[in-house]
Amino acid sequence: MKAEGRQRHADTALSDEALEWLVKLHSGRASEADHAAFTRWRNRSPGHEEAALEAEAIWNGLGIAGSGLRDAHRQRVTRRAVLGGAAVAVSGAALYGSGIAGPHLFADHTTGIAGQRSIALPDGSTAFLNADTALSVDFTQARRGLRLFRGQATFTVAHDPARPFVVDAQGGHARAVGTVFDVDIRPREVAVTVLEGVVAISGPGQEASPLTAHADQRVRYGDDGIFAPAESVDAEIETAWRRGKLIFNRQPLGDVVAEIGRYRSGSILVAGASLSALEVTGVFDLRDPDAVLEVMEQTLPIRITRLPFLTIIR
């Protein structure tokens, strides 16, 4: 191995070790002896100190500390700095996803990480909840209302023209009479996919002129209130999770990570937009989400660092 390659390997190893130290020190179980041991570790060499400073910057979401380190080691710092902007969200996301905070407190029906369940609704309809999902039900004599706070659910709707069946999710409304459709709240959008029948999708104040989606069509909308026209999809692939499968066809790595996060504990952090855009294709068993990470590591130009409660893709 060339000297440059050995140096990169050593730098990466120190970076990983420093991150592992911080995970331990912030676990709530670290002793004074642990903190003293970390101080001794970081004082072992300038490289150890640099790795410690950069790990602390990543952990605190502050970017890379120390202009001298930036100037002297720009390439290594850039690799780590890209983590800084997202690191601050990790602890909050883990708390939110755990059910300790967030919509799970207010929902009528919930599932945890890797959990799925079928809900029988009062009118004879059913809701099949995917993992990490929160749903509330508000049926009246005039309207069968549901609110999807987070996650994903497939609804099989009992026919009742006098009482529309409406699912509210992130500012959008999906209205059906008798049909089967899926609502999926994703990191940057909501996707409504129709398996059978017709669904009308609209935003606030747009109920009079909704978009319509038929079987094997999907409508997506974002937080900005923009609704994309209905597009053709394979609804069975889009809802393969109901059969215990994850199917990705040239999906961006960032979207794949968000999807598998429903089925495994801990947070996954992707270091940079360029990595998030890498395409992933494959069919996987959702009971083994780590297999997706293993395949990506083998087939894509990425490296995965596994820490307690945190996985970093870089």
C-alpha positions as CSV (number, residue, x, y, z in Angstrom):
1,M,0.0,0.0,0.0
2,K,1.3,3.5,-0.9
3,A,2.1,5.9,1.9
4,E,-0.9,8.2,0.9
5,G,-3.3,5.2,1.0
6,R,-2.0,4.2,4.4
7,Q,-2.5,7.8,5.7
8,R,-6.1,7.9,4.4
9,H,-6.8,4.6,6.1
10,A,-5.3,5.9,9.4
11,D,-7.3,9.1,9.1
12,T,-10.6,7.3,8.5
13,A,-9.9,4.9,11.4
14,L,-9.2,7.8,13.8
15,S,-12.4,9.5,12.6
16,D,-14.5,6.4,13.3
17,E,-12.8,5.9,16.7
18,A,-13.5,9.5,17.7
19,L,-17.1,9.2,16.7
20,E,-17.4,6.0,18.7
21,W,-16.0,7.8,21.7
22,L,-18.6,10.6,21.4
23,V,-21.4,8.1,21.2
24,K,-20.2,6.5,24.4
25,L,-19.7,9.8,26.2
26,H,-23.2,11.0,25.3
27,S,-24.9,7.8,26.1
28,G,-25.8,8.8,29.6
29,R,-23.8,6.0,31.0
30,A,-20.3,7.4,30.7
31,S,-18.2,7.7,33.9
32,E,-15.6,10.1,34.9
33,A,-13.1,7.5,34.0
34,D,-14.5,7.3,30.5
35,H,-14.1,11.1,30.0
36,A,-10.6,10.9,31.3
37,A,-9.8,8.0,28.9
38,F,-11.1,10.1,26.0
39,T,-8.9,13.0,27.0
40,R,-5.9,10.7,27.1
41,W,-6.9,9.3,23.7
42,R,-7.1,12.6,22.0
43,N,-3.8,13.7,23.4
44,R,-1.9,10.8,21.9
45,S,-1.0,12.7,18.7
46,P,-2.0,15.7,16.6
47,G,-4.0,13.3,14.4
48,H,-6.0,12.1,17.4
49,E,-6.7,15.7,18.4
50,E,-7.8,16.6,14.9
51,A,-10.1,13.6,14.7
52,A,-11.6,14.5,18.1
53,L,-12.2,18.1,17.1
54,E,-13.9,17.1,13.8
55,A,-16.0,14.5,15.5
56,E,-17.1,17.1,18.1
57,A,-18.0,19.5,15.3
58,I,-20.0,16.8,13.5
59,W,-21.8,15.8,16.7
60,N,-22.7,19.4,17.5
61,G,-23.7,20.3,14.0
62,L,-21.3,23.2,13.9
63,G,-19.2,22.4,10.9
64,I,-15.5,21.9,11.2
65,A,-13.7,23.7,14.0
66,G,-10.4,25.4,13.4
67,S,-9.3,27.2,10.2
68,G,-5.8,25.9,10.6
69,L,-7.0,22.3,10.4
70,R,-9.2,23.2,7.4
71,D,-6.4,24.7,5.5
72,A,-3.9,21.9,6.3
73,H,-6.2,19.0,5.7
74,R,-8.9,20.4,3.3
75,Q,-9.8,17.1,1.6
76,R,-10.3,15.1,4.8
77,V,-12.2,18.0,6.5
78,T,-14.5,18.3,3.6
79,R,-15.4,14.7,3.8
80,R,-16.3,15.0,7.4
81,A,-17.8,18.5,7.2
82,V,-20.6,17.4,5.0
83,L,-21.9,15.4,8.0
84,G,-22.1,18.5,10.2
85,G,-25.2,20.0,8.7
86,A,-27.3,16.9,9.3
87,A,-25.8,15.7,12.6
88,V,-27.8,18.1,14.7
89,A,-31.0,16.5,13.6
90,V,-30.1,13.0,14.5
91,S,-31.0,13.0,18.2
92,G,-34.2,14.8,17.5
93,A,-35.2,12.4,14.7
94,A,-34.5,9.5,16.9
95,L,-36.7,10.9,19.7
96,Y,-39.4,11.7,17.2
97,G,-39.3,8.3,15.6
98,S,-39.3,6.5,18.9
99,G,-42.8,7.6,19.9
100,I,-41.5,9.5,22.9
101,A,-42.5,12.7,21.2
102,G,-44.5,13.6,18.1
103,P,-47.8,12.3,16.6
104,H,-47.7,8.9,18.2
105,L,-49.0,10.7,21.4
106,F,-52.1,11.9,19.6
107,A,-53.0,9.1,17.2
108,D,-55.7,6.4,17.7
109,H,-53.6,3.7,16.0
110,T,-49.8,3.4,15.8
111,T,-47.1,1.0,14.8
112,G,-43.5,0.9,15.9
113,I,-40.3,0.3,14.0
114,A,-40.7,-2.8,11.8
115,G,-44.3,-3.2,13.0
116,Q,-47.4,-3.6,10.8
117,R,-51.0,-4.1,11.7
118,S,-54.5,-4.1,10.1
119,I,-57.2,-1.9,11.6
120,A,-60.9,-2.7,11.1
121,L,-62.7,0.7,10.8
122,P,-66.3,1.2,12.0
123,D,-67.8,1.3,8.5
124,G,-66.3,-2.0,7.4
125,S,-63.3,-0.5,5.7
126,T,-59.8,-1.5,6.7
127,A,-56.5,0.3,7.1
128,F,-53.3,-1.6,6.8
129,L,-50.6,0.3,8.6
130,N,-46.9,0.1,7.6
131,A,-44.1,0.4,10.1
132,D,-43.6,3.6,12.2
133,T,-47.1,4.9,11.4
134,A,-49.6,7.0,13.3
135,L,-53.3,7.3,12.3
136,S,-56.4,8.9,13.8
137,V,-60.0,8.2,13.0
138,D,-62.9,10.7,13.0
139,F,-66.1,9.2,11.6
140,T,-69.3,11.2,11.6
141,Q,-72.7,10.7,9.9
142,A,-71.6,12.8,7.0
143,R,-67.9,12.0,6.6
144,R,-65.5,9.2,7.2
145,G,-62.4,11.2,8.1
146,L,-58.9,9.9,8.9
147,R,-55.7,11.7,9.6
148,L,-52.3,10.2,8.8
149,F,-49.8,11.9,11.0
150,R,-46.8,10.0,9.7
151,G,-45.9,6.7,8.0
152,Q,-47.8,4.8,5.4
153,A,-51.2,3.0,5.2
154,T,-53.2,1.2,2.5
155,F,-57.0,1.8,2.8
156,T,-59.6,-0.7,1.5
157,V,-62.8,1.4,1.5
158,A,-66.3,0.1,2.0
159,H,-68.8,1.5,-0.5
160,D,-70.9,4.3,0.9
161,P,-71.6,7.2,-1.5
162,A,-73.4,9.2,1.2
163,R,-70.3,9.4,3.3
164,P,-67.1,10.2,1.5
165,F,-63.9,8.6,2.9
166,V,-61.2,11.2,3.3
167,V,-57.6,10.8,4.4
168,D,-55.8,14.0,5.5
169,A,-52.0,13.9,5.3
170,Q,-49.6,16.9,5.5
171,G,-52.1,19.4,4.1
172,G,-53.5,17.3,1.3
173,H,-56.8,15.4,1.1
174,A,-57.4,12.0,-0.6
175,R,-61.1,11.3,-1.1
176,A,-62.6,8.0,-2.2
177,V,-66.0,6.3,-2.2
178,G,-65.3,2.7,-2.7
179,T,-61.7,1.9,-3.7
180,V,-58.2,0.7,-2.5
181,F,-55.5,3.3,-2.2
182,D,-52.2,3.9,-0.4
183,V,-51.0,7.1,1.3
184,D,-47.3,7.4,2.0
185,I,-45.7,10.3,4.0
186,R,-42.1,10.6,2.8
187,P,-39.4,13.0,3.9
188,R,-40.1,15.6,1.2
189,E,-43.5,14.6,-0.1
190,V,-46.7,12.7,0.2
191,A,-47.5,10.0,-2.4
192,V,-51.1,8.8,-3.0
193,T,-51.2,5.6,-5.0
194,V,-54.4,4.0,-6.3
195,L,-54.7,0.2,-6.5
196,E,-58.4,0.0,-7.4
197,G,-61.0,2.6,-8.3
198,V,-60.6,6.4,-8.3
199,V,-59.3,8.8,-5.8
200,A,-59.6,12.6,-5.8
201,I,-56.6,14.5,-4.3
202,S,-56.7,18.1,-3.4
203,G,-55.1,20.7,-1.1
204,P,-56.8,23.3,1.2
205,G,-59.5,25.2,-0.7
206,Q,-59.0,23.0,-3.8
207,E,-61.8,20.5,-3.1
208,A,-63.9,21.8,-6.1
209,S,-61.1,21.1,-8.6
210,P,-59.2,18.1,-7.4
211,L,-56.7,15.9,-9.2
212,T,-58.0,12.4,-10.0
213,A,-55.9,9.2,-9.9
214,H,-57.1,5.9,-11.3
215,A,-55.7,2.4,-10.7
216,D,-52.0,2.2,-11.2
217,Q,-51.6,6.0,-10.9
218,R,-50.0,8.1,-8.3
219,V,-50.2,11.8,-7.2
220,R,-47.5,13.4,-5.2
221,Y,-47.4,16.7,-3.4
222,G,-45.0,18.6,-1.2
223,D,-45.0,20.9,1.8
224,D,-45.0,23.8,-0.7
225,G,-48.6,22.9,-1.7
226,I,-47.7,22.0,-5.2
227,F,-49.5,18.9,-6.5
228,A,-47.9,17.0,-9.4
229,P,-50.2,15.6,-12.1
230,A,-51.2,11.9,-11.8
231,E,-48.4,9.6,-13.1
232,S,-48.5,5.9,-14.1
233,V,-46.9,3.5,-11.7
234,D,-47.0,-0.2,-10.8
235,A,-49.2,0.0,-7.7
236,E,-48.2,-3.5,-6.7
237,I,-44.5,-2.6,-6.6
238,E,-45.3,0.7,-4.8
239,T,-47.1,-1.3,-2.1
240,A,-44.8,-4.4,-2.0
241,W,-44.3,-3.7,1.7
242,R,-47.7,-5.4,2.2
243,R,-46.1,-8.6,1.0
244,G,-42.9,-8.2,3.0
245,K,-40.8,-6.9,0.2
246,L,-38.9,-3.8,-0.6
247,I,-38.5,-3.1,-4.3
248,F,-36.3,-0.4,-5.6
249,N,-35.9,0.4,-9.3
250,R,-33.2,3.1,-9.7
251,Q,-34.3,4.8,-6.5
252,P,-32.1,7.5,-5.1
253,L,-30.0,6.3,-2.2
254,G,-31.5,9.0,0.0
255,D,-35.0,7.7,-0.6
256,V,-33.9,4.1,0.0
257,V,-32.4,5.1,3.4
258,A,-35.6,6.8,4.4
259,E,-37.6,3.7,3.5
260,I,-35.4,1.2,5.3
261,G,-35.4,3.5,8.3
262,R,-39.0,2.3,9.0
263,Y,-37.8,-1.2,9.6
264,R,-34.6,-0.8,11.8
265,S,-33.7,0.9,15.0
266,G,-31.3,3.8,15.0
267,S,-30.7,6.7,12.6
268,I,-29.0,6.6,9.2
269,L,-27.0,9.6,8.1
270,V,-26.0,10.2,4.5
271,A,-23.0,12.4,4.1
272,G,-23.9,14.7,1.2
273,A,-26.3,15.2,-1.7
274,S,-24.1,13.5,-4.2
275,L,-24.3,10.2,-2.3
276,S,-28.0,10.6,-1.8
277,A,-28.5,10.8,-5.5
278,L,-26.8,7.4,-6.2
279,E,-29.3,4.9,-7.7
280,V,-30.2,1.7,-6.0
281,T,-32.0,-1.3,-7.7
282,G,-33.0,-4.5,-6.0
283,V,-35.6,-6.7,-4.3
284,F,-35.2,-7.2,-0.6
285,D,-36.9,-8.8,2.4
286,L,-38.1,-6.0,4.7
287,R,-37.4,-8.2,7.7
288,D,-33.7,-7.8,7.0
289,P,-33.2,-4.1,6.2
290,D,-29.5,-4.3,7.0
291,A,-29.1,-6.5,3.9
292,V,-30.0,-3.4,1.8
293,L,-27.1,-1.6,3.4
294,E,-24.7,-4.5,2.8
295,V,-25.6,-4.7,-0.9
296,M,-25.2,-0.9,-1.3
297,E,-21.8,-1.0,0.4
298,Q,-20.7,-3.8,-2.0
299,T,-22.1,-2.3,-5.2
300,L,-21.9,1.5,-4.7
301,P,-18.9,3.8,-4.1
302,I,-19.8,4.3,-0.5
303,R,-18.4,3.4,2.9
304,I,-20.6,2.6,5.9
305,T,-19.6,3.3,9.5
306,R,-21.8,1.5,12.0
307,L,-22.0,3.0,15.5
308,P,-24.5,2.3,18.3
309,F,-27.8,3.9,17.3
310,L,-26.2,5.6,14.3
311,T,-25.1,4.5,10.9
312,I,-23.1,6.9,8.6
313,I,-23.0,6.5,4.9
314,R,-20.1,8.4,3.3
